[in-house]
Amino acid sequence: MSASPDTVAPDTAAPDAPERRVRSAPLLLSAPAALLFAALVLTPLFLTALLSFNQFEYATGRTGGFTLEHYLSVLTDEYYLEIFLRTFRISALATAICVVIGVPEAYILSRMGNPWRSVFLLVILAPLLVSVVVRAFGWSMLLGPEGPVNGALMAFGFGRMRLLYTEGTVIVALVHVMLPFMVIPVWTSLQKLDPAVEQAALSFGASRATAIVRVVAPQILPGILSGSLIVFGLSASAFAIPGLLGGRRLKMVATIVYDQYLSDLNWPMGAAVAVLLLAANLIIMLTYHRVVEGHYRRRLG
């Protein structure tokens, strides 16, 4: 006796509904975050890009129309090009110093036992609880003409030195602020690394330094890459530290954007500088990511 259509249809259609719900669940769960990201990140970026193409009248302060004048002014003016080069030079140096200091620090932290690991991890993360502005003011008092550093130099007979408003001061302060962003990704990569791999290298006669350079370092390259990208991106767009410790003469791109928006009231020019900084940051970071990722794949096959 053949089965009726009423009894066959539920058997074939029933499994489809749960499967559709399972497939659509990730989209539904990620939709609120995607909408929030679009509202708070993509929309302001889009409006800033649109503003950068507006004309600006200095006499009236009006904006409107369409022009590429602001981009041409930035790309052809040596003043702006020098500021971009200075910004990326300072950011690259701060990133390199963070790698040199942060990777050994993360390695030592990963080899510590409790409770010292928790204590030193708290010491590394504690500066993040203090405002960047407060830390910048702390460096300005420390390195000022009447600060303790100049006092120590004078006590040893070196004389007073101008430490503020220099690239070195900005780099030191950036390293102090950005170092936790390098330590944490590297430490996370080290937590995933099997300690037996390093012990095997030592048991075969390799020195501690050789084991770290030849065995450990290639496997934590993703952590170094992540930390480097975070540090470089934040350093290139930093405003408080260059503004407070760099002064009016040592300009960086973020301070130029601030001046264009609030001093000159030339919002389209400020938007154009901001868009160019974002584009240059993306190009540099994507190139660096591709190079390091290719090296990582070649080393580990």
Residue pairs with C-beta under 8 A, 6 or more apart in sequence:
45 278
48 271
48 274
48 275
49 271
49 275
51 63
51 267
51 268
51 271
52 70
52 71
52 268
52 271
52 272
52 274
52 275
53 66
53 67
53 68
53 70
53 268
54 63
54 64
54 65
54 66
54 67
54 267
54 268
55 63
55 64
55 65
55 66
55 67
55 69
55 268
56 62
56 63
56 70
56 266
56 267
56 268
56 269
57 63
58 266
61 265
63 267
63 268
70 268
70 269
70 271
70 272
70 273
71 272
71 276
73 80
73 269
73 272
74 80
74 269
74 272
74 273
74 276
75 81
75 276
80 256
80 273
83 251
83 252
83 253
83 256
84 253
84 276
84 277
84 280
86 167
86 250
86 251
86 252
87 236
87 252
87 253
87 254
87 277
88 236
88 280
88 284
89 167
90 167
90 170
90 171
90 174
90 235
90 252
91 174
91 232
91 235
91 236
92 232
93 171
94 171
94 174
94 175
94 178
94 231
94 232
94 235
95 178
95 228
95 231
95 232
95 235
97 171
97 175
98 175
98 178
98 179
98 181
98 182
98 227
98 228
98 231
99 182
99 224
99 227
99 228
101 175
101 179
101 182
102 179
102 182
102 183
102 186
102 227
103 182
103 186
103 217
103 220
103 224
105 124
105 179
105 183
106 182
106 183
106 184
106 186
106 187
106 190
106 223
107 186
107 190
107 212
107 216
109 117
109 120
109 121
109 124
109 183
109 187
110 187
110 190
110 191
112 120
121 187
124 179
124 180
124 183
124 184
125 180
125 184
127 135
127 176
127 177
127 180
128 180
132 177
132 240
132 241
133 240
133 244
135 173
135 176
135 177
136 173
136 240
136 241
136 244
136 245
137 244
139 169
139 172
139 173
139 176
139 245
140 164
140 244
140 245
141 147
142 148
142 149
143 149
143 150
143 163
143 164
143 169
144 150
144 163
144 164
145 160
145 162
145 164
147 163
149 163
150 160
150 161
150 163
153 159
153 160
153 161
154 160
163 169
164 245
164 247
165 245
165 246
165 247
165 249
165 250
166 250
167 250
169 245
169 246
170 241
170 242
170 245
170 246
170 250
170 252
173 241
173 245
174 235
174 238
174 241
177 238
177 241
178 230
178 231
178 234
178 235
181 227
181 230
181 231
181 234
182 227
182 228
182 230
182 231
183 227
184 227
185 223
185 224
185 226
185 227
185 230
186 220
186 223
186 224
186 227
187 223
188 223
189 219
189 220
189 222
189 223
189 224
190 216
190 220
190 223
193 216
193 219
193 220
197 215
197 216
197 219
198 211
198 212
198 215
198 216
201 210
201 211
201 214
201 215
202 208
202 211
206 214
206 215
218 296
218 299
218 300
219 300
221 292
221 295
221 296
221 299
222 296
224 292
225 288
225 289
225 292
225 293
225 296
228 288
228 292
229 285
229 288
229 289
232 281
232 284
232 285
232 288
233 281
233 285
236 253
236 277
236 281
237 253
237 254
237 277
237 281
238 252
238 254
239 254
239 255
239 258
242 250
242 251
242 252
242 254
242 255
243 254
243 255
243 258
246 252
246 255
253 273
253 277
254 277
256 270
256 273
257 270
257 273
257 274
257 277
258 270
259 270
260 266
260 267
260 269
260 270
260 273
261 267
261 270
